[in-house]
Amino acid sequence: MAGLSLDELYEKFENIYEAVEVMALRARQVTDEQKREIESEISIKTDSEPDVDEFGSIEIDRSALNREFKKFPKPTVVAINEALRDEIEFRYISPEEETPGKEKKEK
């Protein structure tokens, strides 16, 4: 990602605000994906461990936990790289699609 220029973003998007919005939304998606993966790993590890009734008897080695998990790339870096490689697809939502659950109430 070194040497990122605005000209590259102008080639891919209509304006810089659109680029920032699209990449921010994609970064949030990447964050959610990473959270789900971490939570699934945690649930697998806790299911395999014996049940303990009292929390006081559990000792947590925080440094071991940090070493145990794999490192994820930063979501913003992933989003920028995907945008520059044209891997992000987006479209504008019409006003009808924007509020699917809201119906006009008649009095």
DADA-V174041 format. One record per backbone hydrogen bond with DSSP energy under -0.5 kcal/mol. NH is the residue of the N-H (numbers start at 1). CO is the residue of the C=O. E is the energy in kcal/mol with one decimal. If there is no record, write none. Layout:
BEGIN
<<NH,CO,E> <NH,CO,E>>
END
This chain:
BEGIN
<<4,1,-0.8> <8,5,-0.6> <9,5,-1.0> <10,6,-2.5> <11,7,-1.5> <12,8,-1.0> <13,9,-2.3> <19,15,-1.8> <20,16,-2.4> <21,17,-2.4> <22,18,-2.6> <23,19,-2.5> <24,20,-2.3> <25,21,-2.3> <26,22,-2.2> <27,23,-2.3> <28,24,-1.9> <29,25,-1.9> <30,26,-2.5> <31,27,-2.3> <32,28,-2.4> <33,29,-2.4> <34,30,-2.4> <35,31,-2.4> <36,32,-2.4> <37,33,-2.0> <38,34,-2.4> <39,35,-2.9> <40,36,-2.2> <41,37,-1.9> <42,38,-2.4> <43,39,-2.5> <44,40,-1.9> <45,41,-2.0> <46,42,-2.6> <47,43,-1.8> <48,44,-1.2> <49,45,-0.7> <57,54,-0.9> <58,55,-1.4> <59,57,-0.5> <60,58,-0.5> <61,59,-0.6> <62,60,-1.1> <65,61,-1.9> <66,62,-2.2> <67,63,-1.9> <68,64,-1.8> <69,65,-1.3> <78,74,-2.1> <79,75,-2.5> <80,76,-2.4> <81,77,-2.5> <82,78,-2.5> <83,79,-2.2> <84,80,-2.4> <85,81,-1.5> <86,83,-1.3> <87,82,-3.1> <88,82,-0.6> <89,87,-0.5> <97,94,-0.7> <98,94,-1.4> <99,95,-0.8> <100,97,-0.5> <102,99,-0.5> <103,101,-0.5>>
END
